[in-house]
Amino acid sequence: MRGLRGGRVGRREVLRGAAETALGLADRTEPEDLLPARLVLARIALHCGDLATASQQLRMAERPAGPAAAAVKPRLDWALAGFHAASGRAAMTVRSVLDAEDGAEPDPLLFAEAPAAAATLVRLAGQMNLGAEAGQAAGFARRLAERNPDVTSLTAAAAHADGVLRDDLDGLRRAAELYRLAGRPLAAGGALEDAARHELAAHRKEGAAQLLAAAAELYLDCGAQRDTARVQRKLRRLGAPHPRPLGAHRPRSGWESLTGAELRVVRAIVDGRTNREAAGMLFLSPHTVDSHLRRVFAKLDINSRVELTKQFLAHEAVAPGGATAPRQLAAAGPEPPVSSPIE
């Protein structure tokens, strides 16, 4: 998926266009049949920071009743929860989905369609001192993953929720990796943000900055403007502004086309590490390192590590003159020590 800035943004625009086309036929369509289109537009608006459009679409989505409305209720509930969260109403977000008093479990479809929902609820419940609700959300995600062991996104969701609940850095990094494997980049970005919070709490600013930079790359490639802006504000507070401005288009080839994650892999490989050693240092799977390298080779039009090293050294040599590649490499953060693997 790489469209406007890559297909993820392209897919978002295709979905937006299809939803708007459907609403354009409203005079010939039953209101409840427009619910999926309204929810698509609401979710896109939330990720883009357009709360007015999200509010309008959600108000319209709450009106219809009938079988079609019942079928999309889990999605509507989560969209409403997302709107409450974006509006700063954390307690309302949690209680719109969970009820710790009666112990009823939320609809599994919600967590299947929005795997990061459980971790979000755990985080917000913790902020509001709603310990029972936090435990309920994490426990439900865990049971759902156990009942569906072959669904990677649910395994990632359980690791993410537990990682937030227990403040487990390794669990959060594992969740981000599993989300990536499941094709859930926005959820992976959320797990990386949570891992960065852990690092900040431990006063490891460098590690936090690198995790946030990786999250920003994912959000940018998805066109998630509100998420990108939030992470970039955090990076600025750490004195580590993200190298790619919000709204900037990434070139398709050359050093400027490489993501922060790809650049970190390049540094490890140029230093002579094997894929497995680089994976251990960056807390990635060897498969992910291999995927990053394949993309790097394609973007730089090279076929070997020897060529990669030569190109890297050539660009590094002209750093004082302001070459783009070394500047971006530096912005990706200094290489972390082997004893403290940071993605």
N, C-alpha and C positions, 0 to 999 in steps of 0.2 A: 504494500500500500504506500505509494509515493507520488502524490499529485502536485498541487500548487507548490508546496515546499517539499513534496514527496507525496506518496499515495495516501497516507493517513489524512492529510489535509484534504486531498482530492476526494476521498471517500466521504469526509464530513460535508463537503460542498455538494456532492451528489445526493446525500441524504437530505440535506437542507432543501435542495431544489425539488426533489421528489415530494417532500412533505408540503412545501409551498404550493406545488402543482395540485396536490390532493385538496388542500384547503381552498384553492381557486375554484374547485368544483362543489363547494359547500352547498350551493342552492339546489344541487341535484343529488346530494348525498345525505344519508341519515346522520344526525349529530354523533351518535355513538360510533359510527364507522370512521369518523375523523379523529378518534382518540389517539391511535398510534402516531399519526402525523403531528398532532399537537404535542405529544410527549417527546418526539424526536426534536422538534423545534425548541421545546423548553430545555431539554438537556444540552443542546448545542449552545443556546443562549446562556445557560449557567456557566459552561466552560469558557465562554467568551466574555463573561462578566456583564452581560446584558440582563440585569435583573428585571427591568421593566417588561421586556418581551417574555421572559420566563414567567413572570407573574400573570401576564395577560393570558398566555397559553394554558397555564395551570388552572386559572379560574374557569376558563371555557371547558377544560377537561373534567372538572369536578361536577359539571351540570348533568350530563347524560346518565341514564340508568339502563339496565338490561343486561343480557348475556355478554355483549361485547365489552361493556364497562366492567363487568365482573372479571373478565379475562385479563384485562390490563391493570387491575387494581394494584398488584404488587409493584408494577412499574410506576404507577401514579403515586403510590405511597412513598416510594424512594425519591421520586422527583420532587415531591413536596418536602421531604426531609432535606434534600439537597438545597432547596430554596431557603428553608429555615436556617440551615448552616451558613449559607452565603450571606444571609441577613443578620448573622450574629446571634441567633437564638438556639444555642447549643442544647439546652434542656428540652425544648420543644422538638428538636430534631430527634433526640433519643426516644422520647416518649411517644412520638408519632409512629414509631416502629415497634418498640418494645414495651412490655408491661410486666415488670418484675413481680408485681403482687400476685397476679393470677398464674404466672409462670408459663403462659401460652407461648408457643414457639411461632415466630413469624413465618410467612409463606416461604418455602424453600426456593421458589422461583425468583424471589427478590435477590437472594444471595447467589443464585446461579447466573443471573443476568448482570449483577453488579457485585463481583467477588470482593471488592474492597469495602463493601458496605459494613461488614462485621468489624473490621479494623477501625473504620471511621466512627462507628457507634461506640466502640471500646474507648477510643481516644476522647471523644466528646463527653462520654459518661464519666471518665476519669477527671476531666476538667471541671465537671459540675459536682464531683464527689458522689456520683451515683454508682457506688461499687457493685451493687447487685445487678444493675443493668449491664455494666461492663462485663461481669462474669457470665451473664446470660448470653450476650452476643458472642463472646469467644467460645463458650461451650457449644452453642448451636453450630457455629462454623466448623468446630472440631468434629461434631457428630455427623454433619453433612458430608465432610470430606471422608470420614471413615466409611460411610455408606456408599460412597462413589469413588473408590480408590483410583480409578483410571482417569478421572477428570482432573487434569493438572491445575486448572484455575481454582478449583475448590481446595486442593492441597495447598496452593499458594495462599488462598484466603485464610485458611486455618493457621498457617505459619505466621501470616501477617497479624492476625488478631491476637494470637498468643504472644507474638513478639512485642506488640504494644502493651498488652496486659502485664507481661512479666518484665518489660524493659530489657528484652533479649536482643542484642545487636546481631548475633549470628543468625537468629531466627528471622530477623528483618531482612538481612542480606539474602538469606535463602529464599524468602518470599519474593523479593525483587527478581531474583534469577528465575524462579518458577513462573512468575507472571510473564516475563519475557518469552520463555519457552511456550507459554500458552497464548501468545499474541495479545497480551493485555498491557500495552505500554503505559496507559494512564495509571493503572493500578500499580505497575512497577515503579512509576515516579512517586506515588504516594508512599510506598514502602521505603524508598530511598530517603524521602523527606523524614519519615519516622526514624530511620537509622541516623540521620543527621542530627535529629533532636537528642538522641542518646549520646552522640559524640560531643555535642555542645554541653550537655549536662556534665560530662566527664572532663570538660575544659580542653577538648581536643579540636581546636578550631580548624586546623588544616584538614583533618579527616572529614569534618562536617562540610567544609567548603567543597571538597571533591565529591562527596555524595550529592550535595545540592546541585553541583554543576552537571552531574550525570542525570539527575531528575529534570533539570531545565532542558537538556537536550531532548529528552523524551517528550516533554510537553510542547516544545517548539515544533518538533516533527509532527505532532498531532494537531497543531494549530490551537492548542488550549491556552488562550491568551491570559485568562484570569490566573490559571495555575502558573504559567510562565512568569507573569508579573510578580506574583507572590514570592516565588523562589528567587527571582532576581533581586527583589528588595532584601531578602535574607542574605544573599551573597554580597550585596553592597555594604550591609551592616558589618559583615566580616572582613571588609576590605578586599574582596575578591570578586569584582564585577564579572559577570559572564561575558565571554568574548563575542558572542553573537547577539546583537541587539534584538529586542522584541520586534517582530515583523520583518526582520531581515531574511532574505532568501539565501539558502545555502547553495553554492555552486555544485554542479554534478561531478566535477573532476578536479584534480589538483589538491594541494595541501589544504586550501580553504574549505574543501568539501568534506574533510574528515571531521567526525564528531569527537567530542571530548573523550568518550569511551574508547574510540578507535585510536586516538592519539596516545592514550595511556598504554594501550597494548603495543603500539609502535615503540614507545620508550623502552618497555620491558624487552621486546625482541631485539632492538638495536643494542641493548646492553648484553646480549648473548644468551638470554634465557630461552629455554624450550617453551613450547605451548603450555605444558603442564606446570612448569615453574612460574610462568607468567600468570596462569590461572590461580595458582596458590597465592601469589603475591597480591593480585587484584581482587581476590575473592570472587572469581568467576569460574564457571565450568570450563574444562578444556574445549568442549564443543563451542561455547560462546567465543572463546579466544580465536578458535579456528575460523568461525564465521566473520569475526571482526577483521581478521587478516585477509580473508578472501575479498571482502569489500574494499579494504585498503589497497590491495594489489590491483583490483579493477579500477578504482578511482585514480590511482597513480600510473596506470598502464604499465605495470611491472609484473614479473613472474617469479621472483625469488627474494629471499631474505638479503642476499648480497646486494641486489639492486636497491632494496629498501634502505639498507644501511648507507649506501653511497648517496642516495637522494637526501636522506636525513642529514648526513654530514655536510652535504653541499648547501643545504638551506641553513643549517646551524652556523656555517662559516660566515654567512652574510648577515647574521643577526644584528650587528651594530648598525647596519644600514637600514634596518627597519623592515626586513623581509617578512612577508605575511606568515609563512609557516612557523618560524621560530617564535614569533609573537603569540601565535595561537597555541603553540605547544606550551609556552610559558604560562599562558592564561589557563591552561588545563590543570595547572598546579604542579609543584615539584614532585618528582617521583617519590612515592612513599617508601620508607625503609621496609625491608623484607620482614622484619619482626612485627610490623604493624600494617597488615594488608588493608588497603583502602581501595574501593572501586572508584 
